[in-house]
Amino acid sequence: MQPQQILAILATGEALSGSRLAAEAGLTRAAIWKQIEALRHRGVPIESVGSAGYQLPWPIQMLDESSIRAELPVVIARRIGALDLYWEIDSTSSELQRRGSAAPDFSIVMAETQTAGRGRRGRSWLSPPGLNLYVSCLKRFDAGFASLSGLSLATGVIVLRAVHALGIVGPRLKWPNDVLAEGGKLAGILVELSGEYQGPCAAIVGIGLNLRLTEALREQARQPVSDLAMLTHGVPPDRNRMAATLIASLVEGLDQFERAGFAAFVDDYAEHDALHGVPLRISSAAGEFDGVGAGIDVRGALQVRTAAGMQRIDSADVTVRRA
């Protein structure tokens, strides 16, 4: 029995003894203990409850490809070129990169857990199984790189639309590619481009969305983080439903971006801009300066009002913090 099967058995939140798990799996109790420790090492909060055995602090929903497909609107399901779910992978975006030109438009890759999840500027993304969502989508464009200005910001709006579709409000957008809630990062976005400058080209849009984090994971993150459980009184949405809603939002939103570019997302972004009117410190290889967030322009550049006048930042290779 593999770790994912142990996790699926524990998913109900019921306490199960080591002997019962061993009997169901046809393994020794020592082998069960090793599988439990492997899951704990990945960040799964399996508790020892004395003679009762092992228990999760709350029920979880394991990702299931057929359940996700069943939640998709028919018109969206027809647009998807591929929908693949892995238990473990290095990175969902890396898998799409490996598929190269053979991957059809709107190929979707998901995973329960990633061993090398990536964030912006080479940062790692914590990817424990059973708790959050890790999704990457390949979108092909006939136009070149210049037409994709603002895509990471538009993706932030796409994530918000998915969250709003399930009745969850409160998240905000932090330039250039973070979704925030309750003062911490709720979702991260990584857009990677390939192809020709004049076109055609392709974008791999990777999204990590926190549904539920443990205290240990919050400490490992080494930055303020949040999850949907904080916004839903401790009961985040079903993971399969959230995955399907996010995929549908990606297909609809990326189609809209292809037709109209970032201009179609400017107003929505401005409505949820977490940096507007906020004192900021901008750091880059060229130095630092302070100012006040003044929204974004039609290309998706961050506008910062300073003593020397309005500054526009269109490179994501900077750090933006509250001053």
N, C-alpha and C positions, 0 to 999 in steps of 0.2 A: 504494500500500500504506500502510495506517495504522499508527501505533505499536503497536497491539495485535497486528497481524499479525506485525510484526517480533519482538515479545516472544514470540509463540507459536512462531515458528521457533527462537528461541534457548532455549526452555523446557527442552530436553533437557539443557542444560549443555554441549553440544558446541561447540567453537570453529568459527566460520564466518567465512570471509573476506568483506571488503566486496564483492569482485567476485562471489562466489557469491550473496550477498544481493541484489545489484543485478540479477543475471541472473534470479533467481527472481521478483523484484518487478517487473522491467521498468522499473527506475529507474536513474538515474546513481548512481555511488558517492557523489557529493556529497549527493544526496538521501537516501541511506541514512544518511550521517553525521548529517544534520540530524534524522532520526527517532531515531537512537541518542541524540543529545544531548537530544532531547525526553524520552525515557524516563529518562535519567540525571537530568534536572531534576526529574522526578517522584519520584526516590528509588530507581530500579532500579539495582542495582550492576553494570552492564555493564562488563566489563574489556576493555581493549585488550591483545591478546596478540601483538604484533609482526606478522609476516607471516601468522600464523594468523587474524588478524582480531579478532572480538569473541566474548566468552564470558561467561556467567553463572558465578559462583563455585560454584553448585550448581543442580541441576535444580529447576524449579518446576512446579506444576500450575495451568494456567489454569482459572478457573471456567467451568463449563459447565452450563447450565440442565437439559439432559436428563440429565446424569450425577447432578446433585443430586436430581432427581425420582426417578431409579431407585434411589437410596439411601434414600428415605423409606419407612417402613412404610406399607402401603396405607391403614390407618385414619387415619394422619396426612395423607397426600396428599389424602384425601377432605375433610378439614376446611379445607384451605387455599383461601381465596377467590381469591388471585392469587399468582403467583410470577414476578417479573420481575427480570432481570439486565441491568444496564447496564455498558458499558465505563467511561464517565465520567459523573458527575452531580455537581451541587453538593453534595447531601446526600441520603442515602436517606430520612431522616426528612422532609426538606423536600418530597420527591416525594410521600410519603403525605399530607402536609398539603395539597398542591395538589389532590390527588384528592378531598379533602373527603368529603361524604356519599355520593358515588358509589362509594367504595371499599368492597368487601365485608369482612366480618369475616375476620380472619386473612389480610389482604393482606400479602405479604412483598415487600420491595424490597431488592435487593443491588446492589453495584457493585464493579468491579475497583479503581476509584480515585474519590475525591471531591475536588472543588476547594474545598469549604467545609464539610468535616466538622466537627461541633460536639460539644463536650464540655460539662460542667457549668459554669455561671456564665459562659457566653459564650466559653469557651476553645476554640481550634481543635484538631482531631484529625488528626494526620498520617495520610495515606491513600495510600501508594504502591501502585501496581498489582503484582499477582503475588505479594504477600508475606503479606497478612493478610486478615481478613474484616471487612466493613462491612455490617451487616444491620439492617433496621428492620422491625417488625411492628406492624400495626394490630389492636388488640383492642377490641371494643365491649362495654360493660357496661350492663345495665339500671338498676343502682343509680347513685347520684351519686358526687361526688368523695370524700365522707367514707368511703365503703366501700373506697377505693383506698389507704388509709394503709398504708405499708410496701411498696408495689409495687416501688419501685426496689431495696429490700433483697431482696425475693423474686426479682427478676430476677437478682441476684447469685448466689443459690442455683441458679437455673435454668442459668446459665452453668457453674457448678461441676458440676452434674449432667451436662451435655454433655461436659465435659472428662473427668470420671470414667468416663463410658460408653466412652471410648476408652482406658481404662487409665492415664490420666495423673493423678498425685496430687501434692499439694504446695501448690496455690494456696490463698489465704486471702481473707477478705472484710474490706474496710475501709469502715466506715460513712462516707457513706450509699450510695455506688454504685460502688465500685472493687473490682476483683479483683486481688490482688497475688500475686507469686511471686518468690522469690529477692530480696526487698527492693524490687522495682519493680512498676510498674503493668503488669499483663498484659491487662486489659480494662477499658474504661470503659462506663458505662451512662448513658443520658439518657432519661428518661421525660417526655413532654409530654402534657398533658391538654387536652381540649376537651369542650364540651357543657354540661350543666346541673348545678348543684350537687346538686339532688335526683335527678337522673337523667332520661333516659339520658345517658351520657357515653362518651368513647372515650379510649384511651391509645395513643400511638405510642411503642413501646419500641425505642430505638436502641442497638445494641451494636457496639463496635469491639473485636475480639479479635486480639491480636498472635500470629501464628504464627512469623514470623521477622523480625528487625530487623537492619539493618546498623549498623556503628559510627557512620556519618554520621547516621543517623536517631536513634540514641541521643543524640547531641550536640544535634540539633535539638530534641529533646523537652524539654530543660532541666529534667528531673526524672528520678528513677530509673524506668526502664522494664524490662520483661522480656518474654520470648516463650516460646511452647511449645517451641521448639528447645532452650532451656536446660533444659527438664524431660525431654527425650526424647533426650539424648545427640546433639544436632545433627540429628535427623531428625524434624521435626514431622509430624503426620498429614497425609494427603492433604487438600487444601483443600476439594474437593467433598464428601468424606466428613465433614469437620468441619462444613461448612456444613449438610449434611443433618441431622447429629446435633444441631446447635444449633437448627435449625428445629423438629425433633421435640420437643426439650426445651422450647422456647418454647410450642408448642401444648399440650403436656401440662401444663406448669407454669401457664400463664395460665388454662387451664380449672380447674385445682385452686384457683388464687387466686380465681377467680370464685365457686366453690362455698364455700370455707372462709376466704377472706381470708388475712392474713399469719399467723394462728395456725397454719396448716398448714406454715409454713416456719420458725417460731421455733427449733425444736430444731436443724434443719440449719444455720441461720445461727449459732447459738451454738457449734456444734461447730467452725466454721471462722472464728470471730471473731478477726481479727488485732489488735484493740484491747483485748481483755479482759485485765485485769491490767497494762496498759501505762501508764506515766506519760504524760500528754497535756497539750497546751496548746490551749485552745479560744479562737479569735479570731472576733469578730463586730463589727458596727457598734456594739454596746453596750460593747465592751471585751474584755479577755482574762482568763482564769483558768486555773489548773492543777488537775489532779486525776489520778485513776487510772481507766482504763476499767473499767466494772462491767457490761458486757454491754448488751443491749437489752431493752426491755419488750415487752409483747404488741402494742403499736401500732407498734413499730419505732423508738421514740425511743432515742437513745444515752443511757446512764446513766453518769455520771461521779461518782465518790466524791471529795469535796473536804473541806477542813477545816471548812467550814460545813455539811456534810451532802451528801446525794445530790442532784445536779443532773440534770435530764432535758432533752435537746436534741432537739426535733422539727422544727427548721427546717434545711433543707439549705443555707441561705444563711450558712454558717459555715465556718471552716477548722479542721480537726482535724489536729494534728501531734504527733509524739512530742516530749515535753518534754526 
